[in-house]
Amino acid sequence: MSDMQQLEFFAIPSPCIGICQSGPRGYCKGCFRSREERLHWLQIDDQTKRLVVKACNRRKQAWMRKKAEPKVQNKLGEQQDLF
């Protein structure tokens, strides 16, 4: 076992939340995994699963930031002129 690998005592659960619909970029709208990540989840090792889960979290955060942007712009547009 290399220094980078960690002994796992518990299986890493699938991040699936049961929505299972692909968005425009090919990522699941529920768990944010790619089609390949979903198809091969049961075959990949735990270290790769950890990387996939981290990538899903980053994708979800980016989606949430992008989703919140128009709300900020709309609020700025409602501001009245001072002059």
DSSP file (Angstrom, degrees, kcal/mol; ACC not computed):
  #  RESIDUE AA STRUCTURE BP1 BP2  ACC     N-H-->O    O-->H-N    N-H-->O    O-->H-N    TCO  KAPPA ALPHA  PHI   PSI    X-CA   Y-CA   Z-CA
    1    1 A M              0   0    0      0, 0.0     6,-0.0     0, 0.0     2,-0.0   0.000 360.0 360.0 360.0 131.5    0.0    0.0    0.0
    2    2 A S    >   -     0   0    0      1,-0.1     3,-0.6     4,-0.0     0, 0.0  -0.277 360.0-108.0 -78.1 168.0    1.4    3.4   -1.0
    3    3 A D  T 3  S+     0   0    0      1,-0.2    -1,-0.1     3,-0.0     0, 0.0   0.790 117.9  57.7 -64.7 -27.9    1.7    6.4    1.4
    4    4 A M  T 3  S+     0   0    0      2,-0.0    -1,-0.2     0, 0.0     2,-0.2   0.742  91.3  84.0 -77.5 -23.0   -1.1    8.1   -0.6
    5    5 A Q    <   -     0   0    0     -3,-0.6     2,-0.4     1,-0.0     0, 0.0  -0.560  66.0-154.3 -83.4 146.5   -3.6    5.3    0.0
    6    6 A Q        -     0   0    0     -2,-0.2     2,-0.4     0, 0.0    -2,-0.0  -0.948  23.8-109.9-120.9 139.6   -5.6    5.2    3.2
    7    7 A L        -     0   0    0     -2,-0.4     2,-0.5    -6,-0.0     0, 0.0  -0.538  34.6-149.7 -68.7 124.7   -7.1    2.1    4.8
    8    8 A E        +     0   0    0     -2,-0.4     3,-0.1     1,-0.1    -1,-0.0  -0.856  23.4 176.6-101.8 128.4  -10.9    2.3    4.4
    9    9 A F  S    S+     0   0    0     -2,-0.5     2,-0.4     1,-0.1    -1,-0.1   0.666  72.0  45.4 -97.8 -22.7  -13.1    0.6    7.1
   10   10 A F  S    S-     0   0    0      3,-0.0    -1,-0.1     0, 0.0     2,-0.1  -0.944  88.7-110.3-124.5 143.1  -16.4    1.8    5.6
   11   11 A A        -     0   0    0     -2,-0.4    -2,-0.0     1,-0.1     0, 0.0  -0.419  34.1-115.8 -67.2 144.4  -17.6    1.7    2.0
   12   12 A I        -     0   0    0     -2,-0.1    -1,-0.1     1,-0.0     2,-0.0  -0.747  36.2-131.8 -83.1 118.1  -17.9    5.1    0.4
   13   13 A P        -     0   0    0      0, 0.0    -1,-0.0     0, 0.0    -3,-0.0  -0.318  22.3 -99.0 -72.8 153.6  -21.6    5.5   -0.3
   14   14 A S        -     0   0    0      1,-0.1    24,-0.0     2,-0.0    35,-0.0  -0.452  23.2-136.5 -64.9 139.5  -22.9    6.7   -3.7
   15   15 A P        +     0   0    0      0, 0.0    -1,-0.1     0, 0.0    18,-0.0   0.430  61.3 132.4 -78.6   3.5  -23.8   10.4   -3.7
   16   16 A C        -     0   0    0      1,-0.1    -2,-0.0     2,-0.1    15,-0.0  -0.283  34.9-177.2 -58.5 134.1  -27.0    9.6   -5.6
   17   17 A I        -     0   0    0      0, 0.0    -1,-0.1     0, 0.0    -3,-0.0   0.208  53.1-101.6-116.8  12.3  -30.1   11.3   -4.2
   18   18 A G  S    S+     0   0    0      1,-0.0    -2,-0.1     3,-0.0     0, 0.0   0.564  94.7 107.6  86.2   9.6  -32.6    9.7   -6.6
   19   19 A I        +     0   0    0      2,-0.1    -3,-0.0     9,-0.0    10,-0.0   0.921  46.0 177.2 -84.0 -48.1  -33.2   12.6   -9.0
   20   20 A C        +     0   0    0      1,-0.2     2,-0.4     8,-0.0     8,-0.1   0.858  24.1 133.8  50.8  53.8  -31.1   11.0  -11.9
   21   21 A Q        -     0   0    0      6,-0.0     8,-3.7     0, 0.0     2,-0.3  -0.999  51.8-126.7-129.6 135.5  -31.7   13.6  -14.6
   22   22 A S  B     -A   28   0A   0     -2,-0.4     6,-0.2     6,-0.3     5,-0.1  -0.630  20.2-145.9 -84.0 137.4  -28.8   14.9  -16.8
   23   23 A G    >   -     0   0    0      4,-3.0     3,-1.6    -2,-0.3    -1,-0.1  -0.221  40.4 -82.1 -86.4-175.8  -28.3   18.6  -17.1
   24   24 A P  T 3  S+     0   0    0      0, 0.0    -2,-0.1     0, 0.0    -1,-0.0   0.739 130.3  49.2 -63.9 -24.1  -27.1   20.5  -20.2
   25   25 A R  T 3  S-     0   0    0      2,-0.2     3,-0.1     9,-0.0    -3,-0.0   0.381 121.4-103.8 -96.9   4.1  -23.5   19.7  -19.5
   26   26 A G  S <  S+     0   0    0     -3,-1.6     9,-0.4     1,-0.3     2,-0.3   0.431  80.0 127.6  92.5  -1.3  -24.1   16.0  -18.9
   27   27 A Y        -     0   0    0      7,-0.2    -4,-3.0     1,-0.1    -1,-0.3  -0.660  68.9-101.4 -89.5 146.5  -23.9   16.0  -15.1
   28   28 A C  B  >  -A   22   0A   0      5,-2.7     4,-1.2    -2,-0.3    -6,-0.3  -0.416  22.0-139.5 -63.4 136.7  -26.7   14.5  -13.0
   29   29 A K  T  4 S+     0   0    0     -8,-3.7    -1,-0.1     2,-0.1    -7,-0.1   0.676  99.1  43.4 -72.0 -17.0  -29.0   17.3  -11.6
   30   30 A G  T  4 S+     0   0    0     -9,-0.3    -1,-0.1     3,-0.1    -8,-0.0   0.908 132.1  11.5 -93.0 -52.7  -29.1   15.4   -8.3
   31   31 A C  T  4 S-     0   0    0      2,-0.1    -2,-0.1    29,-0.0    29,-0.1   0.547  89.2-128.6-108.7  -9.4  -25.6   14.2   -7.5
   32   32 A F     <  +     0   0    0     -4,-1.2     2,-0.3     1,-0.2    27,-0.1   0.707  58.0 142.3  68.8  22.6  -23.6   16.1  -10.0
   33   33 A R        -     0   0    0      1,-0.1    -5,-2.7     2,-0.0    -1,-0.2  -0.652  51.9-116.5 -88.9 152.3  -21.7   13.0  -11.3
   34   34 A S     >  -     0   0    0     -2,-0.3     4,-2.2    -7,-0.2     5,-0.2  -0.324  32.1-103.0 -75.6 168.5  -20.9   12.6  -15.0
   35   35 A R  H  > S+     0   0    0     -9,-0.4     4,-2.7     1,-0.2     5,-0.2   0.924 124.0  49.6 -59.0 -45.1  -22.5    9.7  -16.9
   36   36 A E  H  > S+     0   0    0      1,-0.2     4,-2.2     2,-0.2    -1,-0.2   0.897 109.1  51.7 -62.3 -41.4  -19.2    7.8  -16.8
   37   37 A E  H  4 S+     0   0    0      1,-0.2     4,-0.4     2,-0.2    -1,-0.2   0.885 113.0  45.6 -63.9 -38.1  -18.9    8.3  -13.0
   38   38 A R  H >< S+     0   0    0     -4,-2.2     3,-0.8     1,-0.2     4,-0.3   0.928 113.3  49.0 -69.5 -44.8  -22.4    7.0  -12.5
   39   39 A L  H 3< S+     0   0    0     -4,-2.7     3,-0.3     1,-0.2    -2,-0.2   0.855 119.5  36.2 -64.3 -36.3  -22.0    4.0  -14.8
   40   40 A H  T >X S+     0   0    0     -4,-2.2     4,-1.5    -5,-0.2     3,-1.3   0.270  80.4 112.6-104.1  11.3  -18.7    2.9  -13.2
   41   41 A W  T <4 S+     0   0    0     -3,-0.8     3,-0.3    -4,-0.4    -1,-0.2   0.878  79.3  48.6 -53.5 -43.9  -19.4    3.7   -9.6
   42   42 A L  T 34 S+     0   0    0     -4,-0.3    -1,-0.3    -3,-0.3    -2,-0.1   0.693 113.7  47.6 -73.3 -17.7  -19.5    0.1   -8.4
   43   43 A Q  T <4 S+     0   0    0     -3,-1.3    -1,-0.2    -4,-0.1    -2,-0.2   0.668  91.6  91.6 -96.2 -18.8  -16.2   -0.7  -10.2
   44   44 A I  S  < S-     0   0    0     -4,-1.5     2,-0.0    -3,-0.3    -7,-0.0  -0.438  78.3-109.5 -82.8 154.2  -14.0    2.1   -9.1
   45   45 A D     >  -     0   0    0     -2,-0.1     4,-2.3     1,-0.1     3,-0.2  -0.262  30.7-104.5 -77.0 166.4  -11.7    2.0   -6.1
   46   46 A D  H  > S+     0   0    0      1,-0.2     4,-2.4     2,-0.2     5,-0.2   0.843 118.5  56.2 -62.6 -36.1  -12.4    4.0   -2.9
   47   47 A Q  H  > S+     0   0    0      1,-0.2     4,-1.7     2,-0.2    -1,-0.2   0.924 110.5  45.0 -63.1 -42.5   -9.7    6.5   -3.6
   48   48 A T  H  > S+     0   0    0      2,-0.2     4,-2.4     1,-0.2    -2,-0.2   0.884 109.9  55.5 -67.4 -38.4  -11.3    7.4   -6.9
   49   49 A K  H  X S+     0   0    0     -4,-2.3     4,-2.6     1,-0.2    -2,-0.2   0.909 105.8  52.0 -59.8 -41.7  -14.7    7.5   -5.3
   50   50 A R  H  X S+     0   0    0     -4,-2.4     4,-2.2     1,-0.2    -1,-0.2   0.915 110.0  48.9 -60.3 -42.5  -13.4   10.1   -2.8
   51   51 A L  H  X S+     0   0    0     -4,-1.7     4,-2.4     2,-0.2    -2,-0.2   0.893 110.8  50.3 -64.1 -40.0  -12.1   12.2   -5.8
   52   52 A V  H  X S+     0   0    0     -4,-2.4     4,-2.6     2,-0.2    -2,-0.2   0.922 109.6  50.3 -64.0 -44.4  -15.5   11.9   -7.5
   53   53 A V  H  X S+     0   0    0     -4,-2.6     4,-2.1     2,-0.2    -2,-0.2   0.905 111.3  48.9 -61.9 -41.6  -17.4   13.0   -4.4
   54   54 A K  H  X S+     0   0    0     -4,-2.2     4,-2.1     2,-0.2    -1,-0.2   0.911 111.3  49.7 -63.6 -41.9  -15.1   16.0   -4.0
   55   55 A A  H  X S+     0   0    0     -4,-2.4     4,-2.6     1,-0.2    -2,-0.2   0.897 109.3  52.3 -63.4 -39.8  -15.6   16.9   -7.7
   56   56 A C  H  X S+     0   0    0     -4,-2.6     4,-2.5     1,-0.2    -1,-0.2   0.904 108.2  51.0 -62.2 -41.5  -19.4   16.6   -7.2
   57   57 A N  H  X S+     0   0    0     -4,-2.1     4,-2.3     2,-0.2    -1,-0.2   0.903 110.9  48.5 -63.2 -41.1  -19.2   19.0   -4.3
   58   58 A R  H  X S+     0   0    0     -4,-2.1     4,-2.4     2,-0.2    -2,-0.2   0.916 111.8  49.5 -64.5 -42.7  -17.2   21.5   -6.4
   59   59 A R  H  X S+     0   0    0     -4,-2.6     4,-2.3     1,-0.2    -2,-0.2   0.908 111.1  49.5 -62.7 -41.7  -19.7   21.2   -9.2
   60   60 A K  H  X S+     0   0    0     -4,-2.5     4,-2.5     2,-0.2    -1,-0.2   0.919 110.9  49.2 -64.4 -43.4  -22.6   21.7   -6.9
   61   61 A Q  H  X S+     0   0    0     -4,-2.3     4,-2.4     2,-0.2    -2,-0.2   0.911 111.5  49.2 -62.6 -42.4  -21.0   24.8   -5.3
   62   62 A A  H  X S+     0   0    0     -4,-2.4     4,-2.4     1,-0.2    -1,-0.2   0.905 111.8  49.4 -63.4 -41.1  -20.3   26.3   -8.8
   63   63 A W  H  X S+     0   0    0     -4,-2.3     4,-2.5     2,-0.2    -2,-0.2   0.904 110.8  49.7 -63.4 -42.1  -23.9   25.6   -9.8
   64   64 A M  H  X S+     0   0    0     -4,-2.5     4,-1.6     2,-0.2    -2,-0.2   0.896 111.3  48.8 -65.8 -40.0  -25.3   27.2   -6.6
   65   65 A R  H  X S+     0   0    0     -4,-2.4     4,-1.2     2,-0.2    -2,-0.2   0.931 113.3  47.0 -63.4 -45.0  -23.1   30.3   -7.2
   66   66 A K  H  < S+     0   0    0     -4,-2.4     3,-0.4     1,-0.2    -2,-0.2   0.893 110.6  52.3 -64.7 -39.1  -24.2   30.6  -10.8
   67   67 A K  H  < S+     0   0    0     -4,-2.5     4,-0.4     1,-0.2    -1,-0.2   0.833 109.9  49.7 -64.8 -32.8  -27.8   30.1   -9.8
   68   68 A A  H  X S+     0   0    0     -4,-1.6     4,-1.4     1,-0.2     3,-0.5   0.697  90.9  81.8 -80.8 -20.2  -27.5   32.9   -7.2
   69   69 A E  H  X S+     0   0    0     -4,-1.2     4,-2.2    -3,-0.4     3,-0.5   0.907  87.1  51.6 -56.1 -50.1  -25.9   35.5   -9.6
   70   70 A P  H  > S+     0   0    0      0, 0.0     4,-2.7     0, 0.0    -1,-0.2   0.851 105.4  57.4 -59.9 -32.2  -29.1   36.7  -11.3
   71   71 A K  H  > S+     0   0    0     -3,-0.5     4,-1.8    -4,-0.4    -2,-0.2   0.903 108.0  46.7 -63.4 -40.5  -30.7   37.4   -7.9
   72   72 A V  H  X S+     0   0    0     -4,-1.4     4,-1.9    -3,-0.5    -1,-0.2   0.920 113.2  48.7 -67.0 -43.8  -27.8   39.7   -7.0
   73   73 A Q  H  X S+     0   0    0     -4,-2.2     4,-1.9     1,-0.2    -2,-0.2   0.886 109.3  52.8 -64.6 -39.1  -28.0   41.5  -10.4
   74   74 A N  H  X S+     0   0    0     -4,-2.7     4,-1.1     1,-0.2    -1,-0.2   0.899 108.0  50.8 -63.7 -40.0  -31.8   42.0  -10.1
   75   75 A K  H  < S+     0   0    0     -4,-1.8     3,-0.4     1,-0.2     4,-0.4   0.885 109.7  50.2 -65.8 -37.6  -31.4   43.6   -6.7
   76   76 A L  H >< S+     0   0    0     -4,-1.9     3,-1.1     1,-0.2    -1,-0.2   0.867 107.0  55.6 -67.3 -34.7  -28.8   46.0   -8.1
   77   77 A G  H 3< S+     0   0    0     -4,-1.9    -1,-0.2     1,-0.2    -2,-0.2   0.743 100.6  59.3 -68.8 -23.4  -31.1   46.8  -11.0
   78   78 A E  T 3< S+     0   0    0     -4,-1.1    -1,-0.2    -3,-0.4    -2,-0.2   0.556  78.5 115.1 -81.9  -8.8  -33.9   47.8   -8.5
   79   79 A Q    <   -     0   0    0     -3,-1.1     2,-0.2    -4,-0.4    -3,-0.0  -0.390  66.0-126.3 -66.6 137.0  -31.7   50.5   -6.9
   80   80 A Q        -     0   0    0     -2,-0.1     2,-0.2     1,-0.1    -1,-0.1  -0.510  23.8-102.8 -85.7 153.2  -33.0   54.0   -7.4
   81   81 A D        -     0   0    0     -2,-0.2    -1,-0.1     1,-0.1     0, 0.0  -0.508  19.6-149.5 -73.3 139.0  -31.0   56.9   -8.9
   82   82 A L              0   0    0     -2,-0.2    -1,-0.1     1,-0.2    -2,-0.0   0.629 360.0 360.0 -84.2 -14.5  -29.7   59.4   -6.3
   83   83 A F              0   0    0      0, 0.0    -1,-0.2     0, 0.0    -2,-0.0   0.421 360.0 360.0-114.2 360.0  -29.8   62.3   -8.7
